[in-house]
Each structure stands twice: as C-alpha cells, then as structure tokens.
Amino acid sequence: MIKVRGGERLCGEVPISGAKNAALPAIFASLLTTEPVIIHNVPRLADVETALDLIRNLGKEVVWRAETLEIRGGEELCWEAPAELVQRMRASFLCLGPLLARAGKAKVAMPGGCALGPRPVDFHLYGLAKLGASIIVKDGAVVAEAARLRGHMVYLDFPSVGATEQLLLAGALAEGETVVINPAREPEVVDLAELLRKMGAEVAWDGDRVRIRGRETLGGAEHTLIPDRIEAGTYLLAGAITHGRVRTIGAKPRHLAALLDRLSLAGCEVEFGENWVEVRGPTRPKPVDFRTWPYPGFPTDLQPPMVAFLTLAEGRSTVTETVYAARFGHVEPLLQMGAKIQVSGNVQVVEGVEQLRPAAVEATDIRAGAALVLAALAAPGESYVRGEHHLRRGYESFGEKLRRLGAKVWEEGD
C-alpha cells in the first residue's frame, strides 16, 4: 500500500530511468544471438525481472550490475516458453519470433498483463505466417514452426507496436528482406531497430514502411536504452497537478511533444533543452480535449495520469481512447476522490472540480496506479493506494523520486 499526504507543491529535478518499453524488446532480441548483448540504462522493474526470468528459462545467462545487463550464452535454446511467465506480462509474447527464428519452432502461451480490454495478437501471427511460419493455436498457446523464415511484405491494418517489434525480431534472422507497411514508429520501436543494426541486421525506415534484411547469424552488441518518456510525463504531470515546478533530467522533448502541447493549452509553462523538460503547473488548469493515438500522437500510457490532472480543470474536457478499449481502470477510484467523469464507449467527459478529496483506492494497472497517486498528491489529507505491485512493474523507485520532489509519500515497509 502507498500512503500519500496530499497538498504539497512538488518542485525540483528528477532523473529519468531507461525506458521499460525499450528494455523488454531489447532483452528478447538477445535470443537472436549466442554472442554477448550488453544493455545500459536498464531500469530495475518487476517487468524487466520477468523478462530476464523468461530468457534464463530459455537458456540464456544474465549478469546485472547497476544499470547494465550482460546477456550471453544460449547456444541451445529451449523452444517452449514457461506459460506462467508469459501470462504475467504481455510483452513476453515477443519471445515467439526470436525462438522461431533460432530454434525453428516455438510454443508460447497467449499473453497476459494489465487488464486493458481485448488486445489480440492476430497481427503478430499474421505477420509470422507471411514469413513462412506454420502456426497452430491450441489450449491457450501458440505453436509455430519454420525451417527458416523468409522475408515477405506485411501490411498492418493498425500500426501495432508489438506486431512491428515481433516482425523486426523475426525478420532479423529471416532469409531475404521483410517489408512492414504501416509500422509503429514509437521511439521504443526505433530503439529496437537500432539495437538490431548493431547486431548485424539491416534495418531502414522508408516512408510508410520499414525494411529488414536478415542475416544467417547475428552478433553481439552494446546498446544504451532511450529514457522512459512515460515516466518523464508522469513526473511532469505530478508537478502540474500540484501547482509545482518539476524538471525531468534525461527526458527527450521530442518524445513528449504531444503531452507538452496539451499541457501548454492547459495553462502550464513549458521549457526544455536537449535532455531535459520542465513544467510549471497553473493555479487551476484550463480544460483540454485530446485523443490517444500511435506515435507521434498522445500516448495511451499517459491518458490516465492526464485525466487525473484534468479532473481539476476549470471546465469540461473530452478524452477519447483509441488504442486500448478498456483503459478506464482509473475512473471509478477517481470518482471516489470526488472527480466528475462520465464514460460513454471509448470517451471520457471530465467536468473539472475545485478540489479532490483523499480516499482509500485501488490500482488495477500500472498507469491507473500512477493516476491515483497523482490525484492523491493533489488532495489535501491522507490517501491510500493499494495495488502498488502494478507501479513496481512500470516505475523505478517511484516513491523515492516523488519524495525528492517534496511529496509526502510512504510505501509499505518504509
């Protein structure tokens, strides 16, 4: 449980960790080679630990010192991924393509993770089938086989991050060229492509497509992960919701452009340099409308924290969620804290209130948990947020970083 004594203005600087959503595909990329893969700026998160447990079970060796991972070995990979680990975290499904490419076959359970509504893996399976894989879905698991994958053109109806990463990983060892039309362009996807280049694959972005020319074998590489834009956005919103001033050190402004635009419209003062962003919150925000959208649009992972901020706006905001059908786990707890939110389909109508009230609430997923902590920071009095294990999946040293900004936050065991 997290205890928050709200009403404090957050001010100061906070360092931003490496991106969780870049770390996970990078870890699974290590399955493509027997040579060492060294990854710097790796955040200490529960989801990262899950990914490492999974690749250890598949035959890799892992050494983790400070913020650096060294992954080696794996001359003989186990082709069956432990179902318990895959079902713990959706990103674990990314082991399918590398296992198929290396071992010629793979059995991977259908993925789990946060309860955000249906998130089918159809695009993943469609793409791998285009590359020549024989795929059967049976008893809650995907069984795929291919003597060797062959490059092909794959069109994605939606620029799915996971499917794009799956095809980059599989295409890196496929024979010939794989062309993904309408790929995701999130910074974390581009970061994975950069790592694969360092390992020896040819990856090139070309207008509305990305091309991957595979190799028979890939080598090792050394790579530094990009900063976590979702973590940075969350701390900027923590400053804004408390009328404070927060500077995120290491954040890339270009990765946060959609959020910074909406914050400016809400009355925040925004400043930035090459590797930092600073936001000063208004006495009371103006209402703004936005919809989530694939990069460079507004990120779905920042929708719940942004909604928490808008609960205190002077007027009505309309928020449309286009990526995850059920990303509304924050709504009911925010209502308990005095927010006024109506949900119709994939649209939230947020009527701003002058003040939130403290409450005991429960987080149902990572970003809903962040939204509830932000709301508690703004509500005078003591609030309690249960489900802190969700936050450990996505935020490194969350309470500690908030405290260095002046927040009164205690985690269970402090």
C-alpha angles and dihedrals in degrees: 000000000000119000116205127187101200132203099069120125109234116224135162143051128309127189116233120227127222115285115273090205090055095044095057099055089041090056091051090047087066087071088070094070143038091214123091118279113198117196123189130197093034114167120229099240136147091240091054089051089052091052091049092049088053097051091045088056089050093054109273128127119225132198116183118190119172105310096340128094124197113194119186144152124039099139086151113034125199104236097207116077117213106257094216092061096043092050091051093065131020095218089064087080087075088080088074098079097045093046091049092048095047104034101028092236139045140186115201128168120236106270131259134190133117118010099246100140129265113344104171122199092216092119091053093051094042091053095047090048088054087056090057104267121147106223132193125177110206135157093354095309138098116232113192132177135184130157086215129343117241126211117254142162113269124188118201117207087206126026093248114188094208095046092047091051091046091054093046090053095045094041092054090075098029122113111255128350129332116200118195112197117203094013126177113264101195113145089247091057091050089049091055090050089053091052091049089052089054088051091055107266120127110236122173132172111222117180108287095359145056122220124209121188108193133214132218088240134009128215134222124276145188117228140170117215122233118250119271108261093189092054090047092050092049093055092045089054090047088059093044096049091052094047087247137129119246129178118198112210116213095017119135111229093206090060090055100043096119093049094045091051092054092045091053090051088050090059101263121142109235127195130168146171133192095289106015141058128197128193128186114197124226125239085254125358125239116239117261134185124220143154128214115246140164115281129323083032125083108300117244090220090065095047097091095047090046090051089052088055092048093053085080096047122123096245143359125323126189119210121188120196111206102163108053117031097211105033093135102103089120096058103077094046091048089052087055087056092055101267120144110223130153121194122205115173106309095340128097119198109201119197108196120235128200095239141005121224127226118258145159106257139164130231117224098186142007101272095037086055091053090049092053093050090050091050090049090052088058097044114086109234135030123321130179123211117196124195094057090158087077090059091050088060093061112018125060114217090346098171093042093052092048091050092054086058091054100264120149098228130147126184124207107280096027 
